[in-house]
Amino acid sequence: MSLKRINTVVTTAFILFIIWFGLEFVLAPESTAPTFGLPSWPSGDGGGFLVIKGIRDLTLALVLAVLLLTGHRRALGWVLLAESFAAFGDMTTVLAHDGSTATALGVHGLTAAAMVGSGLLMLRETRKPTTAPATPTATPAPQPA
C-alpha cells in the first residue's frame, strides 16, 4: 500500500472520528461529557460550553476535510500538526483539573501523538525529491581558424 493511500485512510479516519465526537457534544452534551475525562461538568447555563467544544471539533474536522478533498496535501500535513495542539490541550486540561489520567493519556494524548505522526507522514509524502545539482556540460573550446 502506498504512503499516499495510507495517509488518506488515516486522515479520513481522523475526520470521521472528530465529526462523530463533535456531533455527540452538540447533540447530547450531558451524556457525552463524562467521557472527556474531567471530574465535573458545568451545569445550568454553563452547559453551553460543552456545545462550544463540539463546534470546535466539527470545525477542526471540516478544515481537514476541505484540505483532503481539494488535494492540498502539504497544507494538510501542516494542519494536522497544528490541530494536534487541540488534543494536547485537552490532555493537559484533564490532567490539570484532576481528571482521569487514563483518559487524558489514553484518549487525548494518543490522539495528539497520532495526529503528529500522521502530519509528519503527510509532509514526508509531499516533500520535494532532492536532486543532485546539474553538472554543466563541457562546451567545446573554439577552434582557431
C-alpha positions in Angstrom: 0.0 0.0 0.0 1.4 3.4 -0.9 2.2 6.1 1.6 -0.4 8.4 -0.1 -3.1 5.8 0.3 -2.2 5.1 4.0 -2.2 8.9 4.7 -5.6 9.3 3.0 -7.1 6.4 5.0 -5.7 7.7 8.3 -6.7 11.3 7.7 -10.2 10.2 6.7 -10.5 8.2 9.9 -9.4 11.3 11.9 -12.0 13.4 10.1 -14.8 10.9 10.8 -13.8 10.4 14.4 -13.6 14.1 15.1 -17.0 14.7 13.4 -18.6 11.9 15.4 -17.2 13.2 18.7 -18.1 16.8 17.8 -21.7 15.9 16.9 -22.0 14.0 20.2 -21.1 17.1 22.1 -23.5 19.3 20.1 -26.5 16.8 20.2 -26.1 15.2 23.6 -23.5 17.1 25.6 -24.8 15.8 29.0 -24.3 12.2 28.1 -21.0 12.7 26.2 -19.3 15.0 28.7 -18.3 12.3 31.3 -16.3 10.5 28.6 -14.0 13.5 28.2 -12.1 12.8 31.4 -12.9 15.7 33.7 -14.2 15.1 37.2 -17.1 17.6 37.0 -19.1 19.4 34.3 -20.8 22.8 34.1 -24.4 22.8 35.0 -27.2 25.1 34.2 -26.2 27.8 31.7 -22.6 26.5 31.8 -23.6 23.5 29.7 -23.3 25.7 26.6 -19.6 25.3 26.9 -20.0 21.7 26.0 -21.7 22.6 22.8 -18.8 25.0 22.0 -16.4 22.1 22.4 -18.5 20.2 19.9 -18.5 23.0 17.4 -14.7 23.3 17.8 -14.3 19.7 16.9 -16.6 20.0 13.9 -14.6 23.0 12.7 -11.3 21.1 13.1 -12.7 18.2 11.1 -14.1 20.4 8.3 -10.7 22.1 7.8 -9.1 18.7 7.4 -11.8 17.5 5.1 -11.5 20.6 2.8 -7.8 20.2 2.5 -8.1 16.5 1.8 -10.8 16.9 -0.8 -9.1 19.7 -2.6 -5.8 17.9 -2.7 -3.8 20.3 -0.7 -1.8 17.5 0.9 1.2 19.5 2.1 -1.0 22.1 3.8 -3.0 19.1 5.3 0.2 17.8 6.9 0.9 21.2 8.5 -2.7 21.5 9.7 -2.6 18.0 11.2 0.5 19.1 13.2 -1.2 22.3 14.2 -4.5 20.7 15.2 -2.7 18.1 17.3 -2.4 21.0 19.8 -6.1 20.8 20.4 -5.8 17.2 21.5 -2.7 18.0 23.5 -4.5 20.9 25.1 -7.4 18.6 26.0 -5.0 16.2 27.6 -3.3 18.9 29.7 -6.6 20.3 30.7 -7.8 17.0 32.0 -4.6 16.4 33.9 -4.5 20.0 35.3 -8.1 19.6 36.7 -7.6 16.3 38.4 -9.4 14.4 35.7 -8.8 10.8 34.6 -5.2 10.2 33.9 -6.1 7.2 31.8 -8.4 9.2 29.6 -6.0 12.1 29.4 -3.2 10.0 28.2 -5.1 7.1 26.5 -7.5 9.2 24.5 -6.3 12.8 24.2 -2.5 12.0 24.4 -2.7 9.2 21.9 -4.8 11.3 19.6 -2.3 14.1 19.7 0.6 11.7 19.0 -1.3 10.0 16.2 -2.1 13.4 14.6 1.6 14.4 14.9 2.6 11.1 13.3 0.1 11.4 10.5 1.1 15.1 9.9 4.7 14.1 9.6 3.9 11.2 7.2 1.9 13.6 5.1 4.8 16.0 5.0 7.1 13.2 4.0 4.8 12.1 1.3 4.7 15.6 -0.2 8.3 16.6 0.1 10.1 17.6 -3.0 12.6 15.0 -4.1 16.1 16.2 -3.8 18.1 16.1 -7.0 21.8 16.5 -7.4 22.8 19.8 -8.9 23.2 19.5 -12.7 26.7 19.5 -13.8 27.4 21.8 -16.7 28.2 20.1 -19.9 31.5 20.9 -21.3 31.2 23.0 -24.4 33.9 22.6 -27.0 36.5 25.2 -27.0 36.5 27.4 -30.0 39.0 26.2 -32.6 41.5 28.6 -34.1 40.8 29.4 -37.8 
